[in-house]
Amino acid sequence: MIITGKTKSGFSYKIQKERVEDYEFIELIGEVEENPTVLPKLLKMLFGKEQTEKLKEHLRTKDGFVPATKMIEEFGEVLNNPKLKNS
């Protein structure tokens, strides 16, 4: 099942609901607090490589940086999409 949504910052996304139900995805979520370096892998598992790149470009500052805090906020917002929880 494909879930679509849009974050508050305006990033539109499509993800497979099965991705967030994948055991390895859940394992990485448990690891991310102790080891933040797994976040890029987690994002690629959720969005795929192409959408992850689009998200980075969406969040990129005028100076060319992608703020990690913004990536984390977007990730959390996507995971809290009611469509993911209720479908």
C-alpha positions as CSV (number, residue, x, y, z in Angstrom):
1,M,0.0,0.0,0.0
2,I,1.3,3.4,-1.0
3,I,0.9,6.3,1.5
4,T,1.2,9.8,0.3
5,G,1.6,13.0,2.4
6,K,3.1,16.4,2.6
7,T,5.2,17.8,5.5
8,K,4.7,21.2,7.0
9,S,7.7,22.5,5.1
10,G,6.0,21.4,1.8
11,F,7.9,18.2,1.0
12,S,5.5,15.8,-0.8
13,Y,6.3,12.1,-0.4
14,K,5.1,8.6,-1.3
15,I,6.2,5.6,0.8
16,Q,5.2,2.0,1.0
17,K,3.4,1.3,4.3
18,E,5.2,-2.1,4.4
19,R,8.6,-0.2,4.7
20,V,7.6,1.1,8.2
21,E,6.4,-2.4,9.2
22,D,9.7,-4.0,8.2
23,Y,11.5,-5.5,11.2
24,E,14.9,-4.2,10.1
25,F,13.4,-0.7,9.8
26,I,12.1,-1.0,13.4
27,E,15.5,-2.3,14.6
28,L,17.2,0.8,13.1
29,I,14.7,3.1,14.8
30,G,15.6,1.6,18.1
31,E,19.3,2.2,17.3
32,V,19.1,5.8,16.1
33,E,19.0,7.4,19.6
34,E,22.3,5.6,20.6
35,N,23.9,5.8,17.2
36,P,22.6,8.8,15.1
37,T,24.9,7.7,12.2
38,V,22.2,5.1,11.2
39,L,19.8,7.9,10.3
40,P,20.9,8.1,6.7
41,K,20.3,4.4,6.2
42,L,16.9,4.7,7.9
43,L,15.9,7.6,5.6
44,K,16.9,5.6,2.5
45,M,14.9,2.6,3.8
46,L,11.9,4.8,4.2
47,F,12.0,7.0,1.1
48,G,14.4,5.2,-1.2
49,K,17.5,6.9,-2.6
50,E,15.7,9.2,-5.0
51,Q,13.2,10.7,-2.6
52,T,15.9,11.0,0.1
53,E,17.9,13.1,-2.3
54,K,14.8,15.2,-3.1
55,L,14.3,15.8,0.6
56,K,17.9,16.9,1.1
57,E,17.5,19.4,-1.8
58,H,14.2,20.6,-0.3
59,L,15.9,21.3,3.0
60,R,19.2,22.6,1.7
61,T,20.0,26.1,2.9
62,K,21.2,29.0,0.8
63,D,24.7,28.2,2.0
64,G,24.4,24.7,0.6
65,F,24.0,22.8,3.9
66,V,21.3,20.3,4.9
67,P,20.5,20.8,8.6
68,A,20.4,17.5,10.4
69,T,17.8,18.9,12.8
70,K,15.5,19.6,9.8
71,M,16.0,16.1,8.4
72,I,15.1,14.6,11.8
73,E,12.0,16.8,12.0
74,E,10.8,15.8,8.6
75,F,11.4,12.1,9.4
76,G,9.4,12.3,12.6
77,E,6.6,14.2,10.8
78,V,6.4,11.5,8.2
79,L,6.4,8.7,10.8
80,N,3.6,10.4,12.6
81,N,1.4,10.6,9.5
82,P,-2.0,9.2,10.6
83,K,-2.3,7.3,7.3
84,L,0.6,5.2,8.4
85,K,-1.0,4.4,11.7
86,N,-4.6,3.8,10.6
87,S,-4.3,2.0,7.3
